[in-house]
Structures are given as structure tokens and as C-alpha cells.
Amino acid sequence: MSVVRHPYDNTEYLLQGDGTVLVRDLTNGTEGVFEVGGRHLSGDLRWADIHMLRWANDTASGSKAIAPDVT
Amino acid sequence: MAILDDARSRPRSSGVSPQEILQREAQRQEVPDVLLSESYTYLGSDDIPAERYTSAEYARLEAEHLWPKVWQMACREEDIPEVGDHVVYDIANYSILVVRSAPDVIKAYHNSCLHRGTQLRAEGGSVPFFRCSFHGWTWNLDGTLKRIPAQWDFPHCQPDRMCLPECQVGTWAGFVFINMDPDAGPLEDWLEVLPEHFRHWPLEKRLKAAHVAKILPCNWKVAIEAFIEAYHVSSTHPQLAFYDGDTNSQYDIYGEHVSRFVNILGIPSPELGELDEQTIAEAFARDFRIGDATAVEVPEGSSAREVIAETMRQLLSAGSGIDFSKLSNTEAIDSIEYYLFPNFLPWAGLGIPIVYRFRPNGLDPDTSIMEVMLMAPLPEGLPQRPPPAPIHWLESDDWRDAPEIGVLGLALNQDMSNLHKVQRGLHASATKTVKLGDYQEIRIRHYHRTLEKYVGK
């Protein structure tokens, strides 16, 4: 599971096995579950940063560095 | 250092400036002189009319007054290495054939049969001549008429007056540029400061290692404007805040055609405040996939920027067989992006070796074509130059389906999620205008001034 920390909101984003993202507010402990596209699915926390949802999903993939290797 | 009088007279981010960092690093590294100066001028604070992005009439005016008049990058020289190799360069409602007609000659023709207008080529390839598929009219690669079937029926078509209409052709840094206007000035004048600046980063010595194209749901100018400022970074790419000095990037404008930003990496966003160097280095290494993020270590007295730049130098050297041990920090890791009016964006430096090109999609104001190229350092001493990457048209909405651009695709996915909303919102705008920041969005304002000279307001 990949956890990413939002730099501004004191929240963390956890990609779950079913492809949804669990968002946790570290200030008050509330949680919400969201689709990667931003739709709220469950939980008291009803807003999440759509760009961090996308990042939490995408960064779990095996993408390589940008600089190409030509050797 | 040539800071214009106006460069520091207006508000800036409270963060450390790129010049402070680069001047300091220049004390112990060879930082290219062109990166040790600023070139900002206040251009007013007027709004931009939203209809420039949404109006079919404005797209038609661009097709009439802009695209037939400007120098534009059509392909790489390496895309057409042999005689007969050609590409089809489509722009707005125009189609141009760019062909190597002789070993050292590249020509460009309007891609339209002089008989009844059929496109001579629908796509690039290699041919001994250009033969229209409809009735067989044929031209030599040098544009002279080769054959008209049943010539007896065309006594009014004198062969010496039936050459394919040509465009002007120029080359720079391994790129082929065309201009449809026979009266246009030379490419060298159009490029302004680019050759002087890119003498430090000779793109002709690079290999096009990736080339991905995708149709976007927005106007071509909306797309460009999403990539020529770093103001959006803290909102659209919040994960970068740990190691990207986003709002203290430097913006420069030159002449009428060229601008750039210098976006310093390896320092935190000024919006975030101070962070410990170890956190910065780990976040960068993790997100950029350079080395083992859990093993990166910032020694006492060093900095995250130093450590990740050194890691990048080693990776670049290993990946190319070239010694990059003397490469400056800024060339190794920073985002140094140039723009050439109207639609060509070559990046300097080596850690993020991008070239972007944006084009309208026909005459549709609501869609455009984005292309991403990665320009890899070409190892010296190779028996022959490797072939460039062919274009990969991305059908899906997920840039991770273009694995050849690596983690860049993840950032592009974040950018893409805004673009259709920008386009729809511009149509829905009550004010019918776009507002711009005086500094961070100066490159947008700068190129619109040039656009107005061709298309009007």
C-alpha cells in the first residue's frame, strides 16, 4: 500500500487494494474513502484533493525515471 | 549579470530567488552564463479576452494570419535521414510535406496535388517521388514535375510552371522549421537569443528517445499556458512542494518570440516553509525514481540539492556513457524551459530533457495536439546514430500508457485533469476575460502581445 502525505493539509492518502483511496485527516482523525476521480464513497471526511488522489494512485505504479537511457 | 532595471521593482515571492542560488553555486561550479541573468519587464496587467480560446472565428483568424506567417518546428533532421524520407506536418487547416530531397537538402511543399487538390501523402515514410494516388500526377523529390498521365489533355499545364509550391525551410539544433510565407525573414532572426543560450545545450547532439502525441480537450493556447508557468504547481502537483521552489521560479522574456522559466528543485516550496534536508532529498528521490529513496542520505554540511544533483549526474553518466561529473546542479536537476513563439518549448539541462510542441487540431478551437519528446544525450563514438523514436499516438487518457516518458506521465495526468475544465469554464465565463499575474504569468502575457500582432485583439 502506498501512503502519500499532503504537504499543506495535514492529511495522508492511502491507495487501497480495491483501487479506492483512503484519506485521513491527521488533525482530527476523520477519514473518507474516495474514487481516484474524486467521488466520495464513504466516511465522515467528504472532501479530498483531487490531484493528490490521482498522485496516490499513479505513484504506486512502476514508472521509471524521466531521463532516458540510451546505452 | 544583466538584471533589467524593472526586474526587481515589483513584488516577488518571499522565497530564496533562483539567482541567489545560481550565483552562489557559480562560485564553485561552471554555471552557464545565460542562467546568471534575468530579463523581466512589466507588461501591464490587462485581462486576456476569453474568446481567444473558445471562438471558432478566432481559430479561423489564426489559420489565416498566424500559421501561414510564422516559423514553426516541423520535425527533427534525424526523422528524415535518407533521401526520400519525409514527414507530413499538419497545422490548422494546412498540410506540409517535409522531405530530404538530396543528402544535404531538406525541402517543404504544400501537401496538395496541383491537379485536383488531393493530399500527396497522408503520412510520412520514404518514397522515390511523390505520386498522387488519385490520377497519378507525379513530382520529383526536388519539387519538379515528373509526369502527368495523358499529358495531351493538359496543354495548359507547362511542366516548368508545375513545380510543387514550396515553403521556406530552416534548421536549428537538429530541428527542421518551416515557414509558408515566402517573404518571411530568416529563421535565424526569428530565433532571437535561443542559439546563444543553447550553445550550452546543443540539442543537435541529442537523440529523440521518446515522442508521444495526444489530442487534448482544450484550445492549443490553454495547453501551452498550462506548461509555461510554475504558479500551478502547488495546487496541481502538491506532492512537489517538498522539493520544488515553485512560486519563487524565475521568469524571463526576450524580444518578441522567446521566454523561459527557471524552476529550482531540491528546495521546498516557499508556501511550505523550511524543511529538513533529508526529507527533501528522500521525497525527490522517491518521486523522480532516482536511486533508492530509502538509502539517500544528506551528510552533515551538505544539502538535499547537492545530493540529488550528484545522484543525477551519476545516473546521466551511466545512462549515456558521457562524463557528466562537471555538470552544474541546475543543469542536472532544475526545470529550465524555453518557449519559442508560437508553439515550440525546448528545455535546457539534462535531468528533465523535454521538448514540447502544441498545435491546434484542425480548426477546432476546443481541441489541440500536444507532443512530448525526450532528448537523450547521444553517446560519442557510436558506430552509427540510433534511430529516433517514432511518434506514439496516445489513445488513452492515462499518460502512464506511454511508459517511455517515465514518471513525467504522472505529472501530466495531474495537468490533464485541469484542461477540459479550463476549456469548459472559459466558455461559461461571465466576465469573458482571463486574469494574469504580473510576474509568474508574464510569459503568457508576452506571447499574447506577439499573437495580437498577427491576429489582432
Interface residues (C-beta under 8 A of the other chain):
Chain A: V4 H6 P7 Y8 D49 I50 H51 M52 R54 W55 D58 T59 S61 S63 K64 A65 I66 A67 P68 D69 V70 T71
Chain B: L207 A209 A210 S234 S235 T236 H237 P238 Q239 A241 F242 S269 E271 L272 D287 F288 R289 I290 M312 L315 L316 A318 G319 S320 G321 L350 G351 I352 P353 I354 L374 A376 P377 L378 P379 P386 R400 P403 E404 I405 G406 V407 L408 G409 L410 N413 Q414 S417
